[in-house]
Amino acid sequence: MIPDFPLSVSFAEAAKLLSVSPNTIRRHAKDGRLRTIRLGRRRVVPFDALRDLIRDGRPEQGTR
């Protein structure tokens, strides 16, 4: 069975999906909040890692 969603996305695609900047995606990947994998020379974001980030996301400081 082929899923209806991509198995992985680029950092730019992940940023568009989450309505954030690519730098935000890179920062989350660097600090370990977003899991990434290397495919050849490219680093990509597994689609389920985006779901995990949304599910486990922390509220920004100063918000309730």
C-alpha positions, 0 to 999 in steps of 0.5 A: 500500500502506497501512503497518501503522503510523502515519506520524506520532505526537504527542509524547504517543503517542511517549512512550507507545510508548517508555515515557518521559515527554513531556518526554523526547520534547520534550528529544530533539526540542529537542537534535536527537536526534529528528526532528520535522515541523510539520503545520499548527500541530502538531508531530509525530514521524514514525514512522521517526524513533522507529525511528532514535532507538532504533537510534542511541540512546546508553547512559545515562551510568553504564551499560554 
